[in-house]
Structures are given as C-alpha cells and as structure tokens.
Amino acid sequence: MPTKVTFILGGAASGKSAYAEEICLNSGKDRVYLATSQVFDEEMRAKVDRHLHQRGAGWTTHEAPRDLAPVLDSLRADQICLLDCATMWLSNQMLAEADLIAEQAALMAALQRCAAEVVVVSNEVGHGIVPDNALARQFREAQGRLNIALAGVADRAVLVTAGLPQVLKGTL
C-alpha cells in the first residue's frame, strides 16, 4: 500500500524541509507546495526566498496560513503536496485565537480525505528547556499535541536531525 501521509519532524534548521522536498522530487508526481508562513518582517522574507530558491521550479504554490482544507480537498491522486509547515500553521491559529482543538481536528480530517500524497513538515519543540513564559509554554504543549496527532494519521514518520533521517514509523 502506498504512503499517503508522511510526517517529517525535526528541530529548527535540521534539514527537514530539504528532506521533504527530496521525497516530493523523487515521487514523479506533480508537486504542490502548501505554504503556511506569513511574512511580517525581512527575516521571514529572507527565509521564504531561501526556501523558494532551494525548491526550484516545477511547484504549484498555494498560500494558506490557516485554512488548509480547501487546498487539500482540491488535490488529485497524481499530485504530491508538501505542507510546510505545521508549526507556522499552529502559530497562525494561536495568533488568531482560534479553537485549537477544532482546528486540529479539521486538519486531521482534511489530511485523511485528501486524494494526493501529503508530506507534512513540523518542528519538534519539546527537546529544549521549559519556556519562561505562559504563552511559550502553551505553544510548546499545543505543538506537542499537534505532532502526536500528525504522527497518528501518518503512514510514515521521520525524524530529521543534522540532515539525517531516522524512520520512526513505516519505511523509507
């Protein structure tokens, strides 16, 4: 049975996006990039530009900071979608003061009904120190719950550290 959802997890600048892009490039399918970031400053603009350059041509890009279901529902079985990243999506939900439980459930349902193969990138934020403020602790907890849910719906889960993939669930 082919992999429908691949979950790529790792720390900041761990190589997870590059690894996810490689999976998409090697799939032979039409590539879709589902971007969740919002550009609020020059640092974020530079990061987005770096990712665009790294990906290269041949991608159809959809920008959806919060509502991913319409894009996921529109995809076809001959496509592969790189959702980069779940961490920015969660940040956007928190900034909008959204119902995180409902939004997470809606995302899991959309991933499960999506006709395309989906590769989801997310940050592992639980390996560091306990944050010093309530908002950061709330985010860390919400990200942990989101990562658990994503790993649960995924056929394959891979942890990327220092550019090296380690399979946690499924096979490469």
N, C-alpha and C positions, 0 to 999 in steps of 0.2 A: 504494500500500500504506500503510495507516495506521501511525502511530508506535506502537510497543509499549512501548519504554523510552526515556524522556527523562532525561538526566543533567544536573543543574543544579549547577554548580561555582562557587565564589566564596569570597572571604575572609570573615572574621567580620563580621557586620553590614553585608554588601554589598547586601542586598536579595534574596538568592537564595530564601529561603523565601517571601517575598511574591510573587515572580515565579512560583514553583512553584504556589502557591495559586491564582494567576490562571489558570494553564493548566488546573488542575482545575476551577475555577469555570466557565470558558468551554467545557469539554468537553461539558456537557449530560448527563453520566453521573452515576450515584450515586457520591458521594465517600466514600472511605475514607482515614483518616489512620492511618498506622503509625508510632507514636511509639517511639523508641529510647532516649530520655533516662531517666535515673534521678534522682530528686530527693533529694539528700543535704544540701542547705542552703537557706537562704532566698533566696539569689541565684538559684539554679536554679529554685526555686518561682516567683519573680517572672518569670523568663524563660518558663517553661511557661505561666503565667497570661497573659502578654502575647501569646504565640502563640495561645492559645485564644481570646482576645478578638479578635485580628486575623483569625482564620479565620472566626469567627461560627458560626451554626447550620448544620445540614444535613450534618454529617460524622458518620460512624460511626468511632469511635476504637478502635484496638487498641494496647495497650501491650505491646511485645515488645523488651526491651533486648538480647537475644542471639539467640533462635531465631525468625527471621523466616519460615522456610519454611512452618510450619503456616498462618500468616495468608495468605501469598502463594498457597499452594496452595488455599485456600478461596475465593478471589475469582472473580467471574464476568466474562464479557466485557462486560457492560453497566455495569461499575464502572471507576473510575479511582482509583488508590491513590497517595497522597503518602507516600513513605518519608522521614521527616525525623528524624534524618539519619544518613548512613553514617559520619560522623566519630564520633558518640556510640556507634554500634554497635561500631566498631572499638575505642574506648576501653573499652567494656564487655568486649569479648573479651580485651583486654590485661589488664585488672584481674582477670579470671577465669583468667588464664594459659592461655588456650585455644590450640589449634593454629591459628595464624592462616592458614596455607596451606589447611588443610582447611575452616575456617570460611568463608574467602573463596570457595573452590570451591563449597561448598554454597549460598552466597548467589547466585553467578552462575547456578548450575543452577536455583535456585528462580525467579529473575527470568526466565529463558528459558522456563520451562514455565508461568508464571503466565498465566492466561486474561485477566486485566484489563490495561489500560494502566497502567504504573507510572511515576511521576515520582520520581526519586531525587535528594535534596539531599546535597551533600558540601562539605567545606571544602578549599580549596586552601591547603596549609600550606608549600609549597616555595618561596614567593617571599620569605620572610624570611631572617633571619640564621641561621647554623648554631647550633642549640641548644647550650647549655653543659654538658649532662649526657647520659649514655648513654641513659637512658630516653626523654628527649625526642627524641634523635636516632633511636632505634629507632621511636618513634611516627611521626615525620616520614617515615621510609623506608617503613613499613608503610602509611601513608596515601597516599603516592605510588603504591605498588603497587596499592592498592585502587582509587584513582581511575583508573589506567590500565586495570584490569580492567573497571570500570564503564563507562568510555568505550568499551571494546571491545565490550561487549554492547549498548550503546545504539544506537538508530536515530538519535537526535538528542542532541547535547551542546551546552550553552550555558554560557558563562562570564558571570557577572553581576558587574559592578564598578560601584560607586556607583549601584546600581539600574538600570543599563543592561545589557541582554542583548546578548551577542555570540555568534552561532552559530559553533560550532567544527566541527560535524558535522551533516549533514542540513539541513533547512529549518524555518523557523518556521511 
